[in-house]
C-alpha cells in the first residue's frame, strides 16, 4: 500500500516537472487516433473511413437468428420472439436485428454524411476521380441504411447533414413516407451516376447495386401496405392512424408508382451485367436444379453472377457472426446450435416436382413427404434422412453414413427385442441435447457443402447476399402483374423456376399472384424478404397468425429386420410422420395489425419531442 502511494506521488511530481518544462506536452497527438483534418487530407485515410461505413451491414442475412424466425418460415431455438407474440411496445422492442436497429443505422448515416461533406472539396489529389467514387459509395450506403429503417418503421427522419454539438436543435420530425422514398431514390440516382463505369472491389457498392436497390424501394412504395387507401380498407389500425402520411401515400397515382417500380427493375435487367441461367426454355433436371440453387446460395461455380451486392467473409480475418453461420445453425449432432429452425409450414410450401401442391391428405405424399419435391427443398432444409456431412469423431461410430437423424427409431430385431434410439440431431441426442431442433428441421441453405468443414471452430467464407439479380427479376415480374401484364410476368417467373428444375406456371390474375408469392418465398428463403413481403402484401394475418408447426418422425423396424447401427432405410423401417403444433410455452404466435410497422423506442421518442410514434403503440 505504501509502495503504491509513493509511486503515485512520484508519478505526479514527474508529471508536474514535465508540464512545467514543456508546454508542448498539452498538444501531444494520441498515437492510436488520427485527427479529422488528417483523415480528409489523405486519400488512403479517407478510403479507410469510407470502408468502415460498410460495417453497418453487420451480419447481413447470415445472423445467428435468421430474420425468418419472425415469420412463418422458422423458429428461433433460444427464446420467444415478442414480435411473433405481438408483445412489442415502445418499451419492449423485442429482438431487432442490428441491420435495422435505429441507433446503429443512424450512426452509419451520420458517418456517410461526414464523408460526403468532406469529399465535396477533397484536400487530396483527385485527378483519378477517387473522391467521386467514394462519394458514390456514401450516397449508396446512406440510401441503403435509410431504407433499412424505412421498411421497418415507416417514415423516418431523413438526415443529409452530420449534426454536431453546436446544433441549436436536435429535435427532428419524421419525414412522410413519400418524402423518404424520394430522398432515398435521389441518393441512389446520385450513386448510380458517380459509380457508372467503375470497376469496384468485391463487396463494394456499384452502379448496378444502386439501381437494384432503387427497384426494391419503388416496389415497396407501390405495394398495398404503402397505398393508404388500400391499407385502410385492410387494417383498422392503419385506418385509425392520425398521421397516415408517415406510413404510405395518402394520394396520387398508384399505377404510376407501379410503372416506376417496373421501369427501375427493367433498367437493371437491361444492363446485361448479371444473371445465372435465366435463359432456359424448359426446366433442367432435378439434379441440375439442385446444383444451380446451391451455386446461387454459396455464390460459386457461376452462381456468383447473380450477386449484385454481397458482404464477404475472409477466414480468418473477420469474426462476424455471419462467418460463424455453420456453428450457429448446424444440427446439434454436429455440435452446431440449430439456432434457426425451419417450420413445417415452410416445408409444406415446397411444391411437388410436377408443380402441384404438397398435401398431407394425399396418402402418397404423407407416406414419403421428402420425396419428389422442388429441388430447392433439398438444398435449403436438413430433414430426417437427408444425406449430409461425415460426423465428427464422437458421432462417426454412431452414424457412419452421415445422415440427418431428426427422428426416433428402433434398433434390434423387428417383431422381437427392440431398443429405442433417439436421433443424433434431436433434443435427446447423445452428442449434445441442449441445442437440438424443436421443429424437426435444420437449415442447409448458405452452408458450405465442403465435407471437411464439420469442425465448429472453423468459420466459413460464404458471402451474405444483400441484393441479387433474381430479386430484381421477381420485382419486375410483380410489377408486371400489378399492371395486368401476366404473360410478361410469367416469362420471368418461369425462367427462375426452369433454372430450379420446376415446370412453368400457367395461372393468371389472383391465382398467379398467390403462386408467385410462394415462389418468391421459396426462391429467396432466409434472405430477409419474407418479413417484409407478408406485410407489404398485407397477408400477414393469415401467414403469421398461427402457431408454428413441427414434425415428429418415428421409424419402426419391419418384422424380421435386424439393425444394430441405425441408418435411414425404407427396406428396414416403416416411417411415420406426425404434424403437430409447437409445444405450449415455447411460443404463442398471434398477429396484431400494429405489427405492420414496428414501434420506435420510447427512449428515442423521449429524446426527440418531434417524433410521432407508430399507430397501435
C-alpha positions as CSV (number, residue, x, y, z in Angstrom):
1,X,0.0,0.0,0.0
2,X,2.8,2.4,0.9
3,X,4.7,1.5,-2.2
4,X,1.7,2.2,-4.3
5,X,1.2,5.6,-2.7
6,X,4.9,6.5,-3.2
7,X,4.7,5.5,-6.8
8,X,1.6,7.7,-7.3
9,X,3.3,10.7,-5.7
10,X,6.5,10.2,-7.7
11,X,4.4,9.9,-10.9
12,X,2.6,13.1,-10.0
13,X,5.8,15.0,-9.3
14,X,7.3,13.7,-12.5
15,X,4.2,14.8,-14.4
16,X,4.4,18.3,-12.9
17,X,8.0,18.6,-13.8
18,X,7.4,17.6,-17.4
19,X,4.5,20.0,-17.8
20,X,6.4,22.9,-16.3
21,X,9.3,22.2,-18.6
22,X,7.5,21.7,-21.8
23,X,4.2,23.3,-22.6
24,X,4.0,21.4,-25.9
25,X,3.1,18.4,-23.9
26,X,-0.5,19.6,-23.9
27,X,-0.6,19.4,-27.7
28,X,0.6,15.8,-28.0
29,X,-1.4,13.8,-30.5
30,X,-2.7,10.4,-29.4
31,X,-0.7,7.6,-31.1
32,X,-3.8,5.4,-31.6
33,X,-6.1,8.0,-33.3
34,X,-5.9,10.2,-36.4
35,X,-7.3,13.8,-36.5
36,X,-10.2,14.6,-38.7
37,X,-8.2,17.1,-40.7
38,X,-5.5,14.4,-41.3
39,X,-8.1,11.9,-42.5
40,X,-9.6,14.1,-45.1
41,X,-6.3,15.3,-46.4
42,X,-5.1,11.8,-47.2
43,X,-6.8,9.6,-49.8
44,X,-5.9,6.3,-48.1
45,X,-7.2,7.5,-44.7
46,X,-10.4,8.8,-46.4
47,X,-10.7,5.4,-48.0
48,X,-10.4,3.7,-44.6
49,X,-13.2,5.9,-43.2
50,X,-15.5,5.1,-46.2
51,X,-14.7,1.4,-45.8
52,X,-15.7,1.5,-42.2
53,X,-19.2,2.8,-43.1
54,X,-19.9,-0.6,-44.7
55,X,-19.7,-2.2,-41.3
56,X,-23.3,-1.2,-40.8
57,X,-24.2,-4.2,-42.9
58,X,-23.2,-6.3,-39.8
59,X,-24.1,-10.0,-40.3
60,X,-26.5,-9.3,-43.2
61,X,-28.7,-12.4,-43.7
62,X,-26.3,-14.8,-42.0
63,X,-27.0,-13.9,-38.4
64,X,-27.4,-16.5,-35.7
65,X,-31.2,-15.7,-35.6
66,X,-32.5,-15.6,-39.2
67,X,-34.9,-12.8,-39.7
68,X,-37.3,-15.5,-41.0
69,X,-37.7,-16.6,-37.4
70,X,-40.1,-13.7,-37.1
71,X,-42.2,-15.2,-39.9
72,X,-44.0,-18.5,-40.6
73,X,-40.8,-19.8,-42.1
74,X,-38.7,-20.5,-39.0
75,X,-38.4,-20.7,-35.2
76,X,-35.6,-19.4,-33.0
77,X,-34.3,-22.0,-30.7
78,X,-33.2,-19.8,-27.8
79,X,-36.2,-17.8,-26.8
80,X,-39.6,-16.5,-27.7
81,X,-39.9,-13.7,-30.2
82,X,-42.0,-10.8,-28.9
83,X,-42.8,-9.8,-32.4
84,X,-44.4,-13.2,-33.1
85,X,-46.4,-12.9,-29.9
86,X,-47.5,-9.3,-30.6
87,X,-45.9,-8.3,-27.3
88,X,-43.7,-5.5,-28.7
89,X,-44.1,-1.9,-27.4
90,X,-42.0,1.3,-27.3
91,X,-40.5,0.0,-24.0
92,X,-40.1,-3.6,-25.3
93,X,-38.9,-3.7,-28.9
94,X,-38.3,-7.4,-28.9
95,X,-35.4,-8.7,-31.0
96,X,-34.4,-6.0,-33.5
97,X,-31.7,-7.2,-36.0
98,X,-28.7,-4.9,-35.9
99,X,-29.1,-4.2,-39.6
100,X,-32.3,-2.2,-39.0
101,X,-31.7,-1.0,-35.4
102,X,-32.4,2.7,-35.0
103,X,-29.2,3.9,-33.4
104,X,-27.0,1.6,-35.4
105,X,-28.4,2.8,-38.7
106,X,-28.2,6.5,-37.8
107,X,-24.6,6.1,-36.7
108,X,-23.7,4.9,-40.2
109,X,-25.9,7.5,-41.8
110,X,-24.1,10.2,-39.9
111,X,-20.8,8.7,-40.9
112,X,-21.9,8.8,-44.6
113,X,-22.9,12.5,-44.2
114,X,-19.5,13.3,-42.7
115,X,-17.8,11.7,-45.6
116,X,-20.0,13.4,-48.2
117,X,-19.3,16.8,-46.6
118,X,-15.5,16.3,-46.6
119,X,-15.4,14.7,-50.0
120,X,-17.3,17.6,-51.6
121,X,-14.0,19.5,-51.9
122,X,-11.3,16.9,-51.5
123,X,-8.0,18.0,-50.0
124,X,-6.0,15.2,-51.6
125,X,-5.1,14.5,-55.2
126,X,-8.4,13.7,-57.0
127,X,-7.1,13.6,-60.5
128,X,-8.2,9.9,-60.8
129,X,-11.7,10.7,-59.6
130,X,-11.3,8.6,-56.4
131,X,-13.2,11.2,-54.3
132,X,-16.2,10.9,-56.7
133,X,-16.1,7.2,-56.4
134,X,-16.1,7.3,-52.6
135,X,-19.0,9.8,-52.8
136,X,-20.9,7.4,-54.9
137,X,-20.4,4.7,-52.3
138,X,-21.6,7.0,-49.5
139,X,-24.7,8.0,-51.4
140,X,-25.5,4.3,-51.8
141,X,-24.9,3.4,-48.2
142,X,-26.8,6.5,-46.9
143,X,-29.7,5.3,-49.1
144,X,-29.3,1.7,-48.0
145,X,-29.4,2.5,-44.3
146,X,-32.2,4.9,-44.6
147,X,-34.2,2.2,-46.4
148,X,-33.5,-0.3,-43.8
149,X,-35.2,2.0,-41.3
150,X,-38.0,3.0,-43.7
151,X,-39.2,-0.5,-44.4
152,X,-39.1,-1.4,-40.7
153,X,-40.7,1.7,-39.1
154,X,-42.3,3.6,-42.0
155,X,-41.4,7.3,-42.5
156,X,-38.3,8.3,-40.5
157,X,-36.2,11.5,-40.2
158,X,-34.1,11.8,-43.3
159,X,-30.7,13.1,-42.4
160,X,-28.5,14.6,-45.0
161,X,-26.1,16.6,-42.8
162,X,-23.8,15.5,-40.0
163,X,-25.2,17.0,-36.8
164,X,-22.6,18.4,-34.4
165,X,-22.7,19.6,-30.8
166,X,-23.1,23.2,-32.0
167,X,-26.6,22.5,-33.4
168,X,-29.3,24.6,-31.9
169,X,-32.0,21.9,-32.0
170,X,-31.7,18.1,-32.2
171,X,-35.4,17.5,-32.4
172,X,-36.2,16.3,-35.9
173,X,-39.6,15.2,-37.1
174,X,-40.2,12.1,-39.2
175,X,-40.5,12.7,-42.9
176,X,-43.5,11.5,-44.7
177,X,-43.2,8.1,-46.4
178,X,-43.3,9.7,-49.8
179,X,-40.5,12.2,-48.8
180,X,-38.4,9.3,-47.6
181,X,-38.8,7.3,-50.8
182,X,-37.9,10.4,-52.9
183,X,-34.8,11.1,-50.8
184,X,-33.6,7.5,-50.9
185,X,-34.2,7.3,-54.7
186,X,-32.3,10.6,-55.1
187,X,-29.3,9.2,-53.2
188,X,-29.3,6.1,-55.3
189,X,-29.6,8.0,-58.5
190,X,-26.5,10.1,-57.4
191,X,-24.7,6.9,-56.6
192,X,-25.5,5.4,-60.0
193,X,-24.1,8.4,-61.8
194,X,-20.9,8.6,-59.7
195,X,-20.2,4.8,-59.9
196,X,-21.0,4.3,-63.6
197,X,-18.3,2.6,-65.5
198,X,-16.2,1.9,-62.3
199,X,-14.7,-1.4,-61.5
200,X,-15.2,-2.0,-57.8
201,X,-13.7,-4.4,-55.4
202,X,-15.8,-7.3,-54.2
203,X,-18.3,-6.2,-51.6
204,X,-18.3,-2.5,-52.6
205,X,-21.3,-0.6,-53.9
206,X,-21.7,-0.4,-57.7
207,X,-23.9,1.3,-60.2
208,X,-25.9,-1.9,-60.5
209,X,-26.3,-2.2,-56.7
210,X,-27.7,1.4,-56.6
211,X,-30.1,0.7,-59.4
212,X,-31.2,-2.6,-57.9
213,X,-31.8,-1.1,-54.5
214,X,-33.9,1.7,-56.2
215,X,-36.0,-1.1,-57.8
216,X,-36.6,-2.6,-54.3
217,X,-37.5,0.8,-52.8
218,X,-40.0,1.6,-55.6
219,X,-41.6,-1.9,-55.4
220,X,-42.3,-1.5,-51.7
221,X,-43.6,2.0,-52.4
222,X,-46.2,0.7,-54.8
223,X,-47.3,-2.2,-52.6
224,X,-50.6,-2.5,-50.8
225,X,-49.3,-1.5,-47.3
226,X,-48.0,1.8,-48.5
227,X,-51.0,2.8,-50.6
228,X,-53.0,4.2,-47.7
229,X,-56.5,3.9,-49.3
230,X,-55.8,0.2,-49.8
231,X,-54.2,-0.3,-46.4
232,X,-57.0,1.4,-44.6
233,X,-59.5,-1.0,-46.1
234,X,-57.5,-3.9,-44.9
235,X,-56.4,-2.7,-41.4
236,X,-58.4,-0.9,-38.7
237,X,-55.1,0.1,-37.1
238,X,-54.0,1.9,-40.2
239,X,-57.5,3.3,-40.8
240,X,-57.4,5.0,-37.4
241,X,-53.8,6.3,-37.7
242,X,-53.6,10.0,-37.1
243,X,-50.6,10.5,-39.4
244,X,-51.1,8.1,-42.3
245,X,-48.7,10.1,-44.4
246,X,-45.9,8.6,-42.3
247,X,-46.9,5.1,-43.4
248,X,-47.5,5.5,-47.1
249,X,-49.0,7.5,-49.9
250,X,-52.3,9.2,-48.9
251,X,-53.0,10.2,-52.5
252,X,-51.5,10.1,-56.0
253,X,-51.5,7.7,-58.9
254,X,-50.7,4.2,-57.7
255,X,-50.5,2.9,-61.3
256,X,-47.7,5.4,-61.9
257,X,-45.9,4.0,-58.9
258,X,-46.1,0.5,-60.2
259,X,-44.7,1.7,-63.6
260,X,-41.8,3.4,-61.8
261,X,-41.1,0.1,-60.0
262,X,-41.3,-1.8,-63.2
263,X,-39.0,0.6,-65.1
264,X,-36.4,0.6,-62.3
265,X,-36.2,-3.2,-62.3
266,X,-36.1,-3.4,-66.1
267,X,-33.3,-0.8,-66.2
268,X,-31.1,-3.3,-64.2
269,X,-32.1,-6.2,-66.4
270,X,-31.2,-4.1,-69.5
271,X,-27.6,-3.7,-68.2
272,X,-27.0,-7.3,-69.2
273,X,-24.4,-7.4,-66.4
274,X,-25.9,-10.0,-64.1
275,X,-27.8,-13.3,-64.2
276,X,-27.3,-17.0,-63.9
277,X,-29.0,-19.5,-66.2
278,X,-32.2,-17.5,-66.8
279,X,-32.3,-18.1,-70.5
280,X,-33.7,-21.6,-70.4
281,X,-36.7,-22.6,-72.4
282,X,-37.6,-25.7,-70.3
283,X,-36.9,-27.0,-66.8
284,X,-33.5,-28.6,-66.1
285,X,-33.3,-32.0,-64.5
286,X,-33.9,-32.2,-60.7
287,X,-30.2,-32.9,-60.1
288,X,-29.2,-29.8,-62.2
289,X,-31.8,-27.8,-60.4
290,X,-30.3,-28.7,-57.0
291,X,-26.8,-27.8,-58.2
292,X,-28.0,-24.5,-59.7
293,X,-29.6,-23.5,-56.5
294,X,-26.6,-24.5,-54.4
295,X,-24.4,-22.4,-56.7
296,X,-26.6,-19.4,-56.2
297,X,-26.7,-19.9,-52.4
298,X,-23.0,-20.1,-51.9
299,X,-22.1,-17.7,-54.8
300,X,-19.8,-20.1,-56.6
301,X,-19.4,-22.1,-59.8
302,X,-21.2,-19.4,-61.8
303,X,-23.8,-18.6,-59.2
304,X,-21.8,-15.5,-58.2
305,X,-23.1,-13.9,-61.4
306,X,-26.4,-13.5,-59.6
307,X,-24.9,-11.4,-56.8
308,X,-25.2,-7.6,-57.1
309,X,-24.3,-6.6,-53.6
310,X,-22.8,-9.0,-51.1
311,X,-20.9,-9.0,-47.9
312,X,-17.8,-11.2,-47.9
313,X,-16.1,-13.1,-45.1
314,X,-12.4,-13.9,-45.4
315,X,-11.2,-16.6,-42.9
316,X,-9.6,-15.9,-40.5
317,X,-9.6,-12.1,-40.9
318,X,-13.2,-11.5,-39.7
319,X,-15.0,-12.6,-36.6
320,X,-18.5,-11.6,-37.7
321,X,-21.4,-13.8,-36.7
322,X,-22.0,-14.3,-40.4
323,X,-18.8,-16.3,-40.7
324,X,-19.9,-18.4,-37.8
325,X,-23.1,-19.4,-39.6
326,X,-22.4,-23.2,-39.6
327,X,-21.7,-23.3,-35.9
328,X,-24.8,-21.2,-35.2
329,X,-27.1,-23.3,-37.4
330,X,-25.7,-26.8,-38.0
331,X,-27.6,-29.6,-36.1
332,X,-26.5,-30.4,-32.6
333,X,-25.4,-33.8,-33.7
334,X,-22.5,-32.0,-35.4
335,X,-22.0,-29.7,-32.3
336,X,-23.9,-26.9,-34.0
337,X,-26.5,-24.8,-32.2
338,X,-29.5,-25.3,-34.6
339,X,-30.4,-21.7,-33.8
340,X,-32.8,-21.0,-36.6
341,X,-35.2,-23.9,-37.4
342,X,-37.4,-24.2,-40.4
343,X,-41.1,-24.8,-39.6
344,X,-43.4,-27.4,-41.1
345,X,-45.3,-24.5,-42.7
346,X,-42.2,-23.7,-44.7
347,X,-41.5,-27.4,-45.6
348,X,-45.1,-27.8,-46.8
349,X,-44.8,-24.8,-49.1
350,X,-42.4,-26.6,-51.4
351,X,-44.3,-28.0,-54.4
352,X,-44.1,-31.4,-55.8
353,X,-41.8,-31.8,-58.8
354,X,-44.8,-31.6,-61.2
355,X,-45.8,-28.2,-59.7
356,X,-48.7,-29.5,-57.7
357,X,-49.1,-28.6,-54.0
358,X,-48.0,-31.0,-51.3
359,X,-50.9,-32.3,-49.4
360,X,-50.9,-34.3,-46.2
361,X,-54.3,-35.7,-47.1
362,X,-52.7,-37.4,-50.1
363,X,-51.6,-40.9,-48.9
364,X,-48.6,-41.0,-51.3
365,X,-47.4,-37.6,-50.1
366,X,-47.9,-38.4,-46.4
367,X,-46.1,-41.7,-46.6
368,X,-42.9,-40.1,-48.1
369,X,-43.1,-36.3,-47.5
370,X,-39.5,-35.7,-48.5
371,X,-39.6,-37.4,-51.9
372,X,-40.2,-35.8,-55.3
373,X,-40.2,-32.2,-54.0
374,X,-39.0,-29.0,-55.6
375,X,-35.2,-29.4,-56.0
376,X,-34.6,-26.2,-54.0
377,X,-36.0,-28.0,-50.9
378,X,-33.0,-30.4,-50.8
379,X,-30.5,-27.5,-50.9
380,X,-32.4,-25.5,-48.2
381,X,-33.6,-27.8,-45.5
382,X,-31.9,-30.5,-43.4
383,X,-34.7,-33.1,-42.8
384,X,-34.8,-36.6,-41.4
385,X,-32.8,-39.0,-43.6
386,X,-31.0,-36.2,-45.6
387,X,-27.5,-37.1,-46.7
388,X,-25.2,-34.6,-45.1
389,X,-21.6,-34.4,-44.0
390,X,-19.4,-37.0,-42.2
391,X,-19.9,-36.8,-38.4
392,X,-17.2,-35.6,-36.0
393,X,-15.2,-38.4,-34.4
394,X,-17.6,-38.7,-31.4
395,X,-20.5,-39.3,-33.7
396,X,-19.0,-41.2,-36.6
397,X,-19.3,-44.6,-35.0
398,X,-23.0,-43.9,-34.2
399,X,-23.8,-42.6,-37.6
400,X,-21.1,-43.7,-40.1
401,X,-23.5,-42.8,-43.0
402,X,-23.5,-39.0,-42.3
403,X,-27.3,-38.7,-42.5
404,X,-29.5,-36.3,-40.6
405,X,-31.3,-38.0,-37.7
406,X,-34.3,-35.9,-36.6
407,X,-36.5,-38.8,-35.5
408,X,-36.9,-41.6,-33.0
409,X,-36.2,-45.2,-34.2
410,X,-35.9,-48.8,-33.1
411,X,-32.8,-50.9,-33.2
412,X,-32.6,-54.7,-32.6
413,X,-35.0,-57.1,-34.4
414,X,-38.4,-56.1,-35.7
415,X,-41.1,-58.3,-34.0
416,X,-38.6,-59.2,-31.3
417,X,-36.4,-57.3,-28.9
418,X,-36.0,-53.7,-29.8
419,X,-34.3,-50.7,-28.2
420,X,-35.4,-47.1,-28.7
421,X,-32.8,-44.9,-30.3
422,X,-33.1,-41.1,-30.4
423,X,-31.6,-39.5,-33.5
424,X,-28.3,-37.6,-33.1
425,X,-29.9,-34.4,-34.2
426,X,-32.8,-34.4,-31.7
427,X,-33.0,-32.8,-28.3
428,X,-32.5,-36.3,-26.9
429,X,-29.2,-36.7,-28.7
430,X,-26.3,-38.5,-27.0
431,X,-23.9,-36.0,-28.7
432,X,-25.5,-32.8,-27.3
433,X,-29.1,-32.4,-26.1
434,X,-29.4,-28.7,-25.2
435,X,-29.3,-27.3,-28.7
436,X,-31.4,-29.6,-30.8
437,X,-34.3,-28.7,-33.1
438,X,-37.8,-28.2,-31.8
439,X,-39.3,-28.3,-35.3
440,X,-37.6,-31.5,-36.6
441,X,-35.7,-29.5,-39.3
442,X,-32.5,-27.6,-39.7
443,X,-31.1,-25.1,-42.2
444,X,-29.0,-26.3,-45.1
445,X,-29.1,-23.1,-47.3
446,X,-25.9,-21.0,-47.2
447,X,-23.9,-23.8,-45.6
448,X,-20.6,-24.5,-47.3
449,X,-21.0,-28.1,-48.5
450,X,-17.3,-28.9,-48.1
451,X,-17.4,-32.3,-46.2
452,X,-14.3,-31.4,-44.3
453,X,-15.9,-28.3,-42.7
454,X,-17.5,-30.0,-39.7
455,X,-15.3,-28.6,-37.0
456,X,-17.5,-25.9,-35.4
457,X,-14.4,-23.8,-34.6
458,X,-13.9,-23.2,-38.3
459,X,-15.6,-20.2,-39.9
460,X,-16.9,-20.3,-43.5
461,X,-16.4,-17.8,-46.3
462,X,-19.9,-18.0,-47.9
463,X,-20.9,-14.4,-48.6
464,X,-24.1,-12.8,-47.2
465,X,-26.4,-11.8,-50.0
466,X,-27.8,-8.3,-49.6
467,X,-29.2,-7.8,-53.2
468,X,-29.2,-10.3,-56.0
469,X,-30.3,-10.3,-59.6
470,X,-33.1,-12.8,-59.1
471,X,-34.8,-10.4,-56.7
472,X,-34.7,-7.8,-59.4
473,X,-36.3,-10.2,-61.9
474,X,-39.0,-11.1,-59.4
475,X,-39.6,-7.5,-58.6
476,X,-40.1,-6.8,-62.3
477,X,-42.5,-9.7,-62.6
478,X,-44.5,-8.5,-59.6
479,X,-44.8,-5.0,-61.1
480,X,-45.9,-6.6,-64.4
481,X,-48.7,-8.5,-62.6
482,X,-49.9,-5.3,-60.9
483,X,-50.1,-3.6,-64.3
484,X,-52.0,-6.5,-65.8
485,X,-49.1,-7.9,-67.8
486,X,-49.4,-11.5,-66.7
487,X,-47.7,-13.0,-69.8
488,X,-44.6,-10.9,-69.3
489,X,-44.6,-11.7,-65.6
490,X,-44.8,-15.5,-66.2
491,X,-42.0,-15.3,-68.7
492,X,-39.6,-14.2,-65.9
493,X,-41.1,-16.2,-63.0
494,X,-40.8,-19.4,-65.2
495,X,-37.2,-18.5,-66.1
496,X,-36.4,-18.7,-62.3
497,X,-38.4,-21.9,-62.0
498,X,-36.8,-23.6,-65.0
499,X,-33.3,-23.0,-63.5
500,X,-34.5,-24.8,-60.4
501,X,-36.0,-27.7,-62.4
502,X,-39.6,-26.7,-61.8
503,X,-42.4,-26.6,-64.5
504,X,-43.9,-23.4,-65.8
505,X,-46.8,-21.6,-64.1
506,X,-49.8,-21.1,-66.2
507,X,-52.3,-19.3,-64.0
508,X,-53.4,-15.7,-64.4
509,X,-54.8,-13.0,-62.1
510,X,-55.1,-13.6,-58.4
511,X,-54.2,-17.3,-58.8
512,X,-50.9,-16.3,-60.4
513,X,-50.2,-13.8,-57.7
514,X,-50.8,-16.4,-55.0
515,X,-48.3,-18.8,-56.6
516,X,-45.8,-16.1,-57.2
517,X,-45.9,-15.2,-53.5
518,X,-45.0,-18.8,-52.7
519,X,-42.4,-18.9,-55.4
520,X,-40.7,-15.7,-54.1
521,X,-40.5,-17.2,-50.6
522,X,-39.0,-20.5,-51.8
523,X,-36.5,-18.9,-54.1
524,X,-35.3,-16.2,-51.7
525,X,-35.6,-18.2,-48.5
526,X,-33.7,-16.8,-45.5
527,X,-32.8,-13.6,-47.4
528,X,-34.7,-11.2,-45.1
529,X,-37.5,-11.0,-47.6
530,X,-40.4,-12.8,-46.0
531,X,-40.8,-10.5,-43.0
532,X,-41.4,-7.5,-45.3
533,X,-43.2,-9.3,-48.1
534,X,-46.1,-10.6,-46.0
535,X,-46.5,-7.1,-44.6
536,X,-46.5,-5.2,-47.8
537,X,-48.9,-7.7,-49.4
538,X,-51.0,-7.4,-46.2
539,X,-51.3,-11.2,-45.9
540,X,-49.7,-11.2,-42.5
541,X,-52.9,-12.0,-40.5
542,X,-53.1,-15.3,-42.4
543,X,-49.4,-16.0,-42.9
544,X,-48.2,-15.1,-39.4
545,X,-51.2,-15.6,-37.2
546,X,-51.0,-19.3,-36.4
547,X,-48.7,-21.4,-34.3
548,X,-45.5,-22.9,-35.6
549,X,-45.9,-26.4,-36.9
550,X,-43.4,-29.2,-36.2
551,X,-42.8,-32.7,-37.3
552,X,-42.4,-35.9,-35.2
553,X,-40.7,-38.7,-37.1
554,X,-40.7,-42.3,-35.9
555,X,-39.1,-45.3,-37.5
556,X,-40.4,-48.8,-36.6
557,X,-38.4,-51.8,-37.6
558,X,-40.2,-54.1,-40.1
559,X,-40.8,-57.7,-38.9
560,X,-37.7,-59.8,-39.0
561,X,-35.3,-56.9,-39.9
562,X,-32.3,-56.6,-37.6
563,X,-30.4,-53.4,-37.2
564,X,-27.6,-52.7,-34.7
565,X,-26.4,-49.3,-36.0
566,X,-29.2,-47.0,-37.2
567,X,-29.3,-45.8,-40.8
568,X,-32.2,-44.4,-42.8
569,X,-33.7,-47.3,-44.8
570,X,-37.2,-47.8,-46.1
571,X,-36.3,-51.5,-46.6
572,X,-35.7,-51.9,-42.8
573,X,-38.1,-49.4,-41.4
574,X,-41.7,-48.2,-41.7
575,X,-41.6,-44.4,-41.1
576,X,-44.5,-42.3,-39.8
577,X,-44.8,-38.5,-39.7
578,X,-47.0,-36.6,-37.3
579,X,-47.5,-32.8,-37.8
580,X,-48.1,-31.1,-34.5
581,X,-48.3,-27.6,-33.1
582,X,-45.2,-26.3,-31.3
583,X,-45.5,-27.2,-27.6
584,X,-47.3,-24.9,-25.2
585,X,-45.0,-22.3,-23.7
586,X,-42.4,-22.3,-26.5
587,X,-44.1,-19.5,-28.4
588,X,-47.7,-18.3,-28.6
589,X,-47.9,-16.8,-32.0
590,X,-50.6,-14.3,-32.9
591,X,-51.0,-11.3,-35.2
592,X,-51.9,-7.8,-34.4
593,X,-52.2,-5.1,-37.1
594,X,-49.9,-2.8,-35.2
595,X,-47.1,-5.1,-36.3
596,X,-47.3,-3.8,-39.8
597,X,-45.0,-1.1,-38.5
598,X,-42.7,-1.7,-35.5
599,X,-42.5,0.6,-32.5
600,X,-39.9,3.4,-32.2
601,X,-38.1,3.1,-28.9
602,X,-39.6,5.0,-26.0
603,X,-36.1,6.5,-25.3
604,X,-35.9,7.9,-28.9
605,X,-39.3,9.5,-28.6
606,X,-38.4,10.9,-25.2
607,X,-35.2,12.4,-26.6
608,X,-36.8,13.8,-29.7
609,X,-40.1,15.6,-28.9
610,X,-41.0,15.8,-32.6
611,X,-41.0,12.1,-33.2
612,X,-44.5,10.6,-33.7
613,X,-45.0,7.0,-32.6
614,X,-46.4,4.4,-34.9
615,X,-50.1,3.6,-34.6
616,X,-51.2,1.0,-32.1
617,X,-48.5,1.6,-29.6
